[in-house]
Amino acid sequence: MTAVESRPAGVLAASPSPSHRPFGARVKAFVALTKPRVIELLLMTTVPVMFLAAEGVPDLWLVLATCVGGYLSAGGAGAFNMYLDRDIDALMDRTSQRPLVTGMVTPRECLVFAYALAVVSTVWFWTLVNPLSAMLSLGALLFYVVVYTMWLKRRTAQNIVWGGIAGCMPVFIGWSSVTNSVSWAALVLFLVIFFWTPPHYWPLSMKVKDDYERVGVPMLPVVAGNKAVARQIVAYSWVMVGISLLLWPLGYTGWFYPAVAAVLGAFWLKEAHALQARAKAGVTGPKLKEMRLFHWSITYVSLLFVAVAVDPFLR
């Protein structure tokens, strides 16, 4: 990886000449603009909700249409994000190889691509799924771009808390794609993702705190010490686990989902409290092991939503 400091601070790399932008590399760069790893998680929360809403196997063509539309919409949001954040991406180690920073994609190309994905995804949802899902998808895109990226991210340490609402919307989209409505079940799962997002992202922010500090983005670990961050991680974790168990008493699941949610939640709380204990003890550097919780958080949400999809078949 080429160090960002090898060029003047705040200056993006010049766009390579056409001969240095081969077709295959360009395709990979445009795919990278959509943030495919983020979209994997979004689809992981969309599809299982469709199974819960259908109380079994939903129409598979509808699942495909919803996934494609979701990828296009979330991809457009990611491209807008990279366009707007290209100045700070050039200064952060973890983003220094993004397509706009390297010059593989020009800012104009990125912006046109983002608008195209936003329009196509909205039309796709409207015509192949339903208008409610189209509006929810467009609302999630606008919230991520305007509220999180343009307003919250560089202004408040609560950026990831409220900005994370955009990442909760696939739950509503999955439910509405099947039922053309929303429900208390969808709201519960929405809130699970809402309270999952900060303790999922804050450990990563602790790891790359220097990056955010360098560019003046007030992520919580930048403006608060490890003890304070870990304390909030534990608080959000307890609320998240408690909410995750509500589907059963509300009558939306059988025994399987709450059993899995309880076991997964116990492991999560164990990791969260262990991180807090290390932070309280003044542990820093690699021994803090903050990324253990980050990696576990991905496993947690994946298995939890698999349980959401499996539960209707075991009632």
Secondary structure as UniProt FT lines:
FT   HELIX           4..6
FT   TURN            9..10
FT   HELIX           18..20
FT   HELIX           23..33
FT   HELIX           36..54
FT   HELIX           60..84
FT   HELIX           86..89
FT   TURN            90..91
FT   HELIX           93..95
FT   TURN            96..97
FT   HELIX           99..102
FT   HELIX           107..128
FT   HELIX           131..142
FT   HELIX           143..152
FT   TURN            153..155
FT   TURN            157..158
FT   HELIX           159..163
FT   HELIX           165..179
FT   HELIX           184..207
FT   HELIX           209..215
FT   HELIX           220..223
FT   HELIX           226..244
FT   TURN            245..251
FT   HELIX           256..280
FT   TURN            281..282
FT   HELIX           285..288
FT   HELIX           290..310
FT   HELIX           311..314
//
